[in-house]
Structure formats: C-alpha cells, structure tokens
C-alpha cells in the first residue's frame, strides 16, 4: 500500500484484502492517544505497558492520526502499522 513515487494528482487504487472492492484512503483521528492492546489485557489509564502499542502520530495540539483505508462494501478498516511500531 505504498503511495510514494506517485505523480501529483495520481491515485493508486487500494484493493480490499477481504472482499476485493476499491478502498478509500484517509485518516483515523482522535483527540487522545490511539492504542492497541490484546483482548486478554485490561485497559490501563496511563502509560503504555507490556503488550500495548501506541499507534499513529501523536501531537499534544492536534491529537493523534493514523493513515488508513476503509472499505464501504464490507465495512473493514485497514492500516499499515509498519511506520508506527
């Protein structure tokens, strides 16, 4: 899903890995940190501990954003986390 190397205005089609439909690129935004943790772990109020992972680019003033692609056909969200982990 690498979009680097495209000419200005050029669009790369992202295909949903679940249903094969075209996906729409965008961002997931939140006013707080965006965290992932395994379902078996309890959520903690403060610091990232153990199996938790902070996702996205975090800014005190702008909140947190994560590049992602959404499929309106099967209602799936896909994000490449390599840049964030």
Rosetta blueprint (number, residue, H / E / L):
1 X L
2 X L
3 X L
4 X L
5 X L
6 X L
7 X L
8 X L
9 X L
10 X L
11 X L
12 X L
13 X L
14 X E
15 X E
16 X L
17 X L
18 X L
19 X L
20 X L
21 X L
22 X E
23 X E
24 X E
25 X E
26 X E
27 X E
28 X E
29 X E
30 X E
31 X L
32 X L
33 X L
34 X E
35 X E
36 X E
37 X L
38 X L
39 X L
40 X L
41 X L
42 X L
43 X L
44 X L
45 X L
46 X L
47 X L
48 X L
49 X L
50 X L
51 X L
52 X L
53 X E
54 X E
55 X E
56 X L
57 X E
58 X E
59 X E
60 X L
61 X L
62 X L
63 X E
64 X E
65 X E
66 X E
67 X E
68 X E
69 X E
70 X E
71 X E
72 X L
73 X L
74 X L
75 X L
76 X E
77 X E
78 X E
79 X L
80 X L
81 X L
82 X L
83 X L
84 X L
85 X L
